[in-house]
Every structure is written in structure tokens, then in C-alpha cells.
Amino acid sequence: AEVSCFCADDLDLCVMARDFKADFVAALKEHNYGSRCHKLAQIGKDIKAAQVPNVEALLDSLQPEAEAVLGKLTVDAAASYAEPIQAFSKKARLIVAKAAGCHSYAKTLLDDPSKTVIFSATKSGLLPADARAAFLSSDSSRKLKKFLLKCNNLQPDKEVLEHAWQLFGEKDKELFWPLLARAESAELLQQYLDEGQDMQSWLAGQNTDKIPWLPQLAHRFPAFMVKLVTGGTLKWRWYWVKEILEQEPMTVLQAVILGGHEQGSGPKKGYLPTNKNQDFYSTLVRWGWRFRQEGKKSEPGELMLEICSHLTSTASEQSSGTFRSKGKGKGMVLMSDRGKDGTVDKTFVGIPAVERLAKELMDITSTRHSLTQNKKIELLMKIWSNLPQTHKNERVALIFAKLMPSFSSPGEDHREQEIKKMIDAFWQILAEVGRSHRQDLLVGPYTGPEDNKKPQGCTAFLKVFAERLPPTLAVAQFFKVLEEFEAGTEAYRYIQSDICKSSNGRHDELMQSVFKKYLLKDEEGPVKAAEMFQALLKDARSRDVIHSSFNLLIDHLDGHSELGLLQAVVQRMSALERDGRTKGKKETTPDSTMQVPIEWLRLVELPEKEPAPPHTQFLLAVLNTGIGEKELLGAMIAKYGPSFFWESLDHVLFAAQKKLLKRNAPTPQLQVLKDIDVAVIDEAASKAKAAGAAPAPSTSKKASSRIGVTIKGADGSRWGTVVADEGTCWKLDSGRIAKKVTEGDKWNWADGA
């Protein structure tokens, strides 16, 4: 009876049906859902492999009794479980039918009294024609049609959409949206999403949410999706925009960059769900610079270069202005390219927008299809090369110069290829602007009297150029500029002070080379030369550089100088000498290798009308004795170091300029003696004498004669010079002490005493 649907003569088929039913009942008894579905699907595959002539009949024959699934039951229990077991069995047969390829079987269960069976039937491979017929049928219930709306096999043609809108669309647009999103053509979509339509208003209000089906729509109808954004219905969202970028990237790029439709957001920053979304414009533009068309021999940035060319084209519609965002959520504003007088500056059309694109290029840090610094510079120069010649002027050249990367930080010197490429890029810009613009960019316009015109300041372009290079190369490029144009004093000072200045004097020699070059400018005069040296004196840390640079200045001034300037040099040298001996500052002050400049003493002359104090005359005489080992100055330098020369010369220069301060005689404070009790002191002295106390020790002659003598360690190293006798030890100028009990063991007198 179980297999009565088959011919009695076909015993093999009957046996097969009985076996399938046994397997089906066994699968229903499986408690694990995944295992149960797997076994049911296997039964369907076996039925398909057996090529049964009437699959639907075989599937109907699989319906088991409640006892077969649950075991022996009472009459009441069997009656109560009959309907659930039937529904459970029908849902299982739908799984078997789907695996067996019998798609028409689901149609037979659409009118089942169980809603769960109907829902499963609409989801289990219902044929499109059957789904459409059931949906449009007047005999189908509203509940069935609601289930069919969620069936992916229901094709949303015009008639189906109209019927669905009448039934559900006006009240439940969220239910209607998945059906509309599967529409066969953009025309059908437009019919419901045109301006003023209810679905258009509903969709526009969903911009804060992640709307389903938009990625599929973007993949099928990219142009229509872009139209929805430009029409104000949608905002860009990266999760569906990337579907368009894979097919028609130029459509999106033109809408955003040329059309100014930047509203939207990019992907989230990082991986935390709470992170904010990135700016859409930046995300898109940086993607555009890294994009390379697959299957074609293309280079990164080709589409973006095309956009840049369009922006600067004088025939472009953008010549009237450029769209810019007013801020998040505030829409767009048209930035005019007109000047203050209201006229359009044709040499600047599109440049603000191009600058924005180029800045995004140089700020790319993504490691996916990453761009090296060399590639960024190359693309930046392609943008420059594609500009119309009318746009290649000083103003635009400075913008591109500021976009160049910087390699001036310590440790960037090894990036030789990138630095060379950047230098070549700067000179390419300078070559293409023409000689007159090049002069204005590098040294500025020549101003002054007609017969003595010369550059005055330091140009912004030169500053940008120098700031992006290591100091060594910056000075070399400045000298290259001087081969074509003479620069103004401010340009020399900027390179010397701002570029070459360092905390430890490592670039002081570069500073001196700039100063030496400046001295060749005869037209500036001695005052300008001295002012330039003062800047070097303030910034340099190397005593050798200051020493030799002052010699250059003296030679330039034909052996003359000014005592105030000389004293400033002496005081600076004295301060650096102290820093060289101070712990913590020693690393920032290079060691001096030059002898003290006794030749500078010829610049010093004490006044005759008002003779200087004797000690000052004596100091000057000592300074003129020479620096040999057997000469007085040499002995004093050996004993006290070069600081003796600098401090003595500083004192002499004060006298030479009549700037010695008169010392005021101190007023005795005799009131402090009123608290002394002489009687108590006499009484204490008498007691000490009676007790036979030894007299107070007197200062030994040897102790006083050892002040100023140098002490050396047992290994011959110099410990320092004695500055005080502290009883059990000698205090040295180096801060150390020498214990008297260790004399001969750990240290000795330098004079052999």
C-alpha cells in the first residue's frame, strides 16, 4: 500500500521506493539538524541517480506514520501528533526534492494548511514561472504572497511589481524593497525611485543605515546608482561604491571630483566597530591614484591624470569654479576662480582642485597597491607636465614645490634615489616656467636704483626647496642657483642660519662655506659682511669654524676689525670653551683643534691718554709673549687651558674700550661685632693654655706654594690644577680631589716637587 503509486509489476521500483522510505524515516529520527539535512540531501541525490520515472509520486510515498517516527502511541497521542509529523515530513521532503532536482514539487505544497510548510516551499527551489503564477493568482492567500515576496525566484517584472505595490508597498516599503531591488531593468527602478515617488523618499531616509541589496544594484546598474547619488537620493557608502569602481571607476570619479558630489563616507578607520568612517573624498581619490586596470598594461594613476587634465582645461565647464565641501553634513559650495576684480584668472583655472588631488596623492600611506616615494614624485610631475603652459607660472610652481616630500630629517641621507628624483623634479619645474619666472622664484625680482638693481629678500620657493633637502645638498643646490643668478643677503642668511644651524655643530663647516661665498659679494660692503658673520657667530657651535671665519672676515676687511665685534667673538669662544669642559654639554660642542689666535692681538691697543690699570697692561703683555712651551703665555695655557687666553683677552678688550667698571669700596658693617663676648673668649683661651693645648696650626709655606700646580695621575693623565688646600686633600679645578696620603702612589706633582 505504501508504494501503490507504482505498478505492481515493477517489483524493482517498489523495492527501491520501500528502501528510500526506510532511509527517509531513519533520517527523520536524527536529532541533529545538520546531520538530518545531510542525510535527506543524500536520499535526494540517490533518487536523482536512480532516474526514477515519477519522482513526485515517489516523494509523496515517503510520508511516514507517526508511529514510524515516534514509536507506539495511544490513539489520542497519535491524533495530536498527526499534523506536526505531517508538516515535519513535508519540510523534509522539500529538502529531498531540491537535492533530487524536482523543482516542481514545491508548487504542490503552496496550498498546504501549515504556514511553515508554505514558507519552506517558497524558499526551496520554486520555479520562477510557478512563483509568478502563484503570486498573481487571485486564489493565493495574502500570507502566501507575502512569503513569495521573499522568494528569490520571483522575477519582479512590471506586472509583479505593480501587484506587490498595491498589496504591500504603500504600507510596508521595507518588505517591498528587496523585490524592487531585483528588478530586471533600470527603467523599472526609475519608475519607483524618481523624484517625488514614495519609495524615493523612503530610500532617501535610510542614508544612516546599511541598506541591503545596494551592492547588488551597484553591480548590475552602476550608472543608475551614480544618478541616485547625484540626484540627492543616496549618499556614497564604500560598501557598495566599490562594486561600481570595479566596473566603471571613471563614472564615480567624475561625479565626485568634477561634479562636486562628495557627500558620503568611506570605510571605517581600523578594525574596531566603534571607529569613525574615513572621509569619502580622500578614500576615493587615494584609491584612484593606486588603481591599475587589470588585464591591461596600465600604470597607477592614469584615470586621475585624466581628471587633472580635464580640471585645468580652459574649455572645461569647471572654468567658472571648483566645488568644495563646507563641512560634514553641510553640503557643497562652489569656489570661484575669479580674482578680486571679478575676472576669471585663466592661469589658475582648476588649480585648487588639482592641488587637492595632488595632496591626497602625496599623503597616501596604504600598503595595498602601495606607492613608493619615487612613484609619488613621478605622478606629481606628470600632473605638472600635463598642465597647460599658461598655468606654469610662479604661483602654481610654488604650490607644486610645497607638495614635494621632505628628506631633511636626520637619517634621511641614505635615500639617495628619492632625493635625486626630487631635485630633478624641482629643476624641471624651474626649467618649464621660463627664465624670468625662474629668476623670480629663486632670488626674487631685482629692485633698487636703475644702475644698481639687485635681489633683496629670500623667496618662498627657495625656502621650500632648501627645507626639503639634507643641509649638505641644500647648500650645494644653493650654490648651483648662484651660478645663474645672484641672490640677496637674506637668502644667504637663510641658508647659513636656518638650514645649516645644528645643535652639535655638525653642519658648521657648511655654514662657513656659505659665509665664504657671501664675502665674494663685493657690492654688499663691510657692514653687511660683519652682520653676516654675527649671524654665524650666534648659530655656530664649532670654535674652529668661528676662528677661521673671523680670520676670513679680517682678511676681507683688509686686516681691520671693530673691538666690539672682536670682543663678541672672544666671549663666544670663552663660553664654548666652558661648554666643552661641562658634563652634558660636551657632546654638543666639537673639540677645538686650532691654536689660540695670538695674531688677533694686533687689533688691540690700550688707550694712552687714560692709561689702563697695571694688571690689564700686564695681561696684554703676557698675551703677547707667545705660545711656545718656554714662553709665559704658552705655560699659562698649558696650566689653565685656552680659557686663560679668552678670559684675559676679554678683560683687556674691556679696558681697550674704556668699559672697565669702577669697583665701589664696601662699607664696613661694624654692627655685627656687638654680639661678641670678649670675656668668654679670653676665659676659653686661658683654660686651653692651662691644659697645654697645642697652638693653632699655621699655614705652611709648602701648602700655599702648591696652589696653581698641576697634579697628574700615576698613569700620567692630567687630574687638574690645585685651587685650594682642604687639609687632608688638594681641591682641583676639574672638580676632583687628591688625597695627601696617596701622594706618590696614585698621583704626583707635575713639577716633580
Secondary structure as the mmCIF struct_conf table of DSSP 4:
data_model
#
loop_
_struct_conf.conf_type_id
_struct_conf.id
_struct_conf.beg_label_comp_id
_struct_conf.beg_label_asym_id
_struct_conf.beg_label_seq_id
_struct_conf.end_label_comp_id
_struct_conf.end_label_asym_id
_struct_conf.end_label_seq_id
TURN_TY1_P TURN_TY1_P1 GLU A 2 CYS A 5
BEND BEND1 PHE A 6 PHE A 6
TURN_TY1_P TURN_TY1_P2 ALA A 8 ASP A 9
HELX_RH_AL_P HELX_RH_AL_P1 LEU A 11 LEU A 28
TURN_TY1_P TURN_TY1_P3 LYS A 29 LYS A 29
BEND BEND2 ASN A 32 ASN A 32
HELX_RH_AL_P HELX_RH_AL_P2 TYR A 33 ALA A 50
TURN_TY1_P TURN_TY1_P4 GLN A 51 GLN A 51
BEND BEND3 PRO A 53 PRO A 53
HELX_RH_AL_P HELX_RH_AL_P3 VAL A 55 ASP A 60
TURN_TY1_P TURN_TY1_P5 SER A 61 LEU A 62
HELX_LH_PP_P HELX_LH_PP_P1 GLN A 63 GLU A 65
HELX_RH_AL_P HELX_RH_AL_P4 ALA A 66 LEU A 70
BEND BEND4 LYS A 72 LYS A 72
HELX_RH_AL_P HELX_RH_AL_P5 VAL A 75 ALA A 100
TURN_TY1_P TURN_TY1_P6 GLY A 101 GLY A 101
HELX_RH_3T_P HELX_RH_3T_P1 HIS A 103 LEU A 109
TURN_TY1_P TURN_TY1_P7 LEU A 110 ASP A 111
BEND BEND5 PRO A 113 PRO A 113
HELX_RH_AL_P HELX_RH_AL_P6 LYS A 115 LYS A 123
BEND BEND6 SER A 124 SER A 124
HELX_RH_AL_P HELX_RH_AL_P7 PRO A 128 LEU A 136
TURN_TY1_P TURN_TY1_P8 SER A 138 ASP A 139
BEND BEND7 SER A 140 SER A 140
HELX_RH_AL_P HELX_RH_AL_P8 ARG A 142 LEU A 149
TURN_TY1_P TURN_TY1_P9 LYS A 150 LYS A 150
TURN_TY1_P TURN_TY1_P10 ASN A 152 ASN A 153
BEND BEND8 LEU A 154 LEU A 154
HELX_RH_AL_P HELX_RH_AL_P9 LYS A 158 ALA A 164
HELX_RH_PI_P HELX_RH_PI_P1 TRP A 165 GLY A 169
TURN_TY1_P TURN_TY1_P11 GLU A 170 LYS A 171
HELX_RH_AL_P HELX_RH_AL_P10 LYS A 173 ALA A 181
TURN_TY1_P TURN_TY1_P12 ARG A 182 ARG A 182
BEND BEND9 GLU A 184 SER A 185
HELX_RH_AL_P HELX_RH_AL_P11 ALA A 186 LEU A 193
BEND BEND10 ASP A 194 ASP A 194
TURN_TY1_P TURN_TY1_P13 GLU A 195 GLY A 196
HELX_RH_AL_P HELX_RH_AL_P12 ASP A 198 ALA A 204
TURN_TY1_P TURN_TY1_P14 GLY A 205 THR A 208
BEND BEND11 ASP A 209 ASP A 209
TURN_TY1_P TURN_TY1_P15 PRO A 212 TRP A 213
HELX_RH_AL_P HELX_RH_AL_P13 LEU A 214 ARG A 220
HELX_RH_AL_P HELX_RH_AL_P14 PRO A 222 THR A 230
TURN_TY1_P TURN_TY1_P16 GLY A 231 GLY A 232
BEND BEND12 THR A 233 THR A 233
STRN STRN1 TRP A 236 ARG A 237
HELX_RH_AL_P HELX_RH_AL_P15 TRP A 238 LEU A 245
TURN_TY1_P TURN_TY1_P17 GLU A 246 GLN A 247
HELX_RH_AL_P HELX_RH_AL_P16 PRO A 249 LEU A 253
HELX_RH_PI_P HELX_RH_PI_P2 GLN A 254 LEU A 258
TURN_TY1_P TURN_TY1_P18 GLY A 259 GLY A 259
STRN STRN2 GLY A 264 LYS A 268
BEND BEND13 LYS A 269 TYR A 271
TURN_TY1_P TURN_TY1_P19 PRO A 273 THR A 274
BEND BEND14 ASN A 275 ASN A 275
HELX_LH_PP_P HELX_LH_PP_P2 LYS A 276 LYS A 276
STRN STRN3 ASN A 277 ASP A 279
HELX_RH_AL_P HELX_RH_AL_P17 PHE A 280 ARG A 290
TURN_TY1_P TURN_TY1_P20 GLU A 294 GLY A 295
BEND BEND15 LYS A 296 LYS A 296
TURN_TY1_P TURN_TY1_P21 PRO A 300 GLY A 301
HELX_RH_AL_P HELX_RH_AL_P18 GLU A 302 LEU A 311
TURN_TY1_P TURN_TY1_P22 THR A 312 THR A 312
TURN_TY1_P TURN_TY1_P23 THR A 314 ALA A 315
BEND BEND16 SER A 316 SER A 316
HELX_RH_3T_P HELX_RH_3T_P2 GLU A 317 SER A 320
STRN STRN4 THR A 322 SER A 325
BEND BEND17 GLY A 327 GLY A 327
TURN_TY1_P TURN_TY1_P24 LYS A 328 GLY A 329
BEND BEND18 LYS A 330 LYS A 330
STRN STRN5 MET A 332 MET A 335
STRN STRN6 ARG A 338 ARG A 338
TURN_TY1_P TURN_TY1_P25 LYS A 340 ASP A 341
BEND BEND19 GLY A 342 GLY A 342
STRN STRN7 VAL A 344 VAL A 344
TURN_TY1_P TURN_TY1_P26 LYS A 346 THR A 347
BEND BEND20 PHE A 348 PHE A 348
TURN_TY1_P TURN_TY1_P27 VAL A 349 GLY A 350
HELX_RH_AL_P HELX_RH_AL_P19 ILE A 351 MET A 362
TURN_TY1_P TURN_TY1_P28 ASP A 363 ASP A 363
BEND BEND21 THR A 367 THR A 367
TURN_TY1_P TURN_TY1_P29 ARG A 368 HIS A 369
HELX_RH_AL_P HELX_RH_AL_P20 GLN A 373 ASN A 386
BEND BEND22 LEU A 387 LEU A 387
HELX_RH_3T_P HELX_RH_3T_P3 GLN A 389 HIS A 391
BEND BEND23 ASN A 393 ASN A 393
HELX_RH_AL_P HELX_RH_AL_P21 GLU A 394 LEU A 403
BEND BEND24 MET A 404 MET A 404
BEND BEND25 SER A 409 SER A 409
TURN_TY1_P TURN_TY1_P30 PRO A 410 GLY A 411
TURN_TY1_P TURN_TY1_P31 ASP A 413 HIS A 414
HELX_RH_AL_P HELX_RH_AL_P22 GLU A 416 GLU A 432
TURN_TY1_P TURN_TY1_P32 VAL A 433 VAL A 433
HELX_RH_AL_P HELX_RH_AL_P23 ARG A 435 LEU A 442
TURN_TY1_P TURN_TY1_P33 VAL A 443 VAL A 443
STRN STRN8 TYR A 446 THR A 447
BEND BEND26 GLY A 448 PRO A 449
TURN_TY1_P TURN_TY1_P34 GLU A 450 ASP A 451
BEND BEND27 ASN A 452 ASN A 452
STRN STRN9 LYS A 454 PRO A 455
BEND BEND28 GLY A 457 GLY A 457
HELX_RH_AL_P HELX_RH_AL_P24 ALA A 460 GLU A 467
TURN_TY1_P TURN_TY1_P35 ARG A 468 ARG A 468
BEND BEND29 LEU A 469 LEU A 469
HELX_RH_AL_P HELX_RH_AL_P25 PRO A 471 GLU A 484
BEND BEND30 PHE A 485 PHE A 485
HELX_LH_PP_P HELX_LH_PP_P3 GLU A 486 GLY A 488
HELX_RH_AL_P HELX_RH_AL_P26 THR A 489 ARG A 493
HELX_RH_PI_P HELX_RH_PI_P3 TYR A 494 ILE A 499
TURN_TY1_P TURN_TY1_P36 CYS A 500 CYS A 500
BEND BEND31 SER A 503 GLY A 505
TURN_TY1_P TURN_TY1_P37 ARG A 506 HIS A 507
HELX_RH_AL_P HELX_RH_AL_P27 ASP A 508 TYR A 518
TURN_TY1_P TURN_TY1_P38 LEU A 519 LEU A 520
HELX_RH_3T_P HELX_RH_3T_P4 ASP A 522 GLU A 524
HELX_RH_AL_P HELX_RH_AL_P28 GLY A 525 ASP A 539
HELX_RH_AL_P HELX_RH_AL_P29 ARG A 543 HIS A 556
TURN_TY1_P TURN_TY1_P39 LEU A 557 GLY A 559
HELX_RH_AL_P HELX_RH_AL_P30 LEU A 563 ARG A 581
BEND BEND32 THR A 582 THR A 582
TURN_TY1_P TURN_TY1_P40 LYS A 583 LYS A 585
HELX_RH_3T_P HELX_RH_3T_P5 LYS A 586 THR A 588
BEND BEND33 THR A 589 THR A 589
HELX_LH_PP_P HELX_LH_PP_P4 PRO A 590 SER A 592
BEND BEND34 MET A 594 MET A 594
HELX_LH_PP_P HELX_LH_PP_P5 GLN A 595 VAL A 596
HELX_RH_3T_P HELX_RH_3T_P6 ILE A 598 LEU A 603
BEND BEND35 GLU A 608 GLU A 610
HELX_LH_PP_P HELX_LH_PP_P6 PRO A 611 PRO A 613
HELX_RH_AL_P HELX_RH_AL_P31 PRO A 614 LEU A 623
TURN_TY1_P TURN_TY1_P41 ASN A 624 ASN A 624
BEND BEND36 THR A 625 THR A 625
BEND BEND37 ILE A 627 GLY A 628
TURN_TY1_P TURN_TY1_P42 GLU A 629 LYS A 630
BEND BEND38 GLU A 631 GLU A 631
HELX_RH_AL_P HELX_RH_AL_P32 LEU A 632 TYR A 640
TURN_TY1_P TURN_TY1_P43 PRO A 642 PRO A 642
HELX_RH_AL_P HELX_RH_AL_P33 SER A 643 ALA A 656
TURN_TY1_P TURN_TY1_P44 GLN A 657 LYS A 658
HELX_LH_PP_P HELX_LH_PP_P7 LEU A 660 PRO A 668
HELX_RH_3T_P HELX_RH_3T_P7 LEU A 670 ASP A 675
HELX_RH_AL_P HELX_RH_AL_P34 VAL A 678 ALA A 690
TURN_TY1_P TURN_TY1_P45 ALA A 691 GLY A 692
HELX_LH_PP_P HELX_LH_PP_P8 ALA A 693 SER A 700
HELX_RH_AL_P HELX_RH_AL_P35 LYS A 701 SER A 705
TURN_TY1_P TURN_TY1_P46 ARG A 706 GLY A 708
STRN STRN10 THR A 710 GLY A 713
TURN_TY1_P TURN_TY1_P47 ALA A 714 ASP A 715
BEND BEND39 GLY A 716 GLY A 716
STRN STRN11 ARG A 718 ASP A 725
BEND BEND40 GLY A 727 THR A 728
STRN STRN12 CYS A 729 LEU A 732
TURN_TY1_P TURN_TY1_P48 ASP A 733 SER A 734
BEND BEND41 GLY A 735 GLY A 735
STRN STRN13 ILE A 737 LYS A 739
HELX_RH_3T_P HELX_RH_3T_P8 LYS A 740 THR A 742
STRN STRN14 GLU A 743 GLU A 743
TURN_TY1_P TURN_TY1_P49 GLY A 744 LYS A 746
STRN STRN15 TRP A 747 TRP A 749
TURN_TY1_P TURN_TY1_P50 ALA A 750 ASP A 751
#
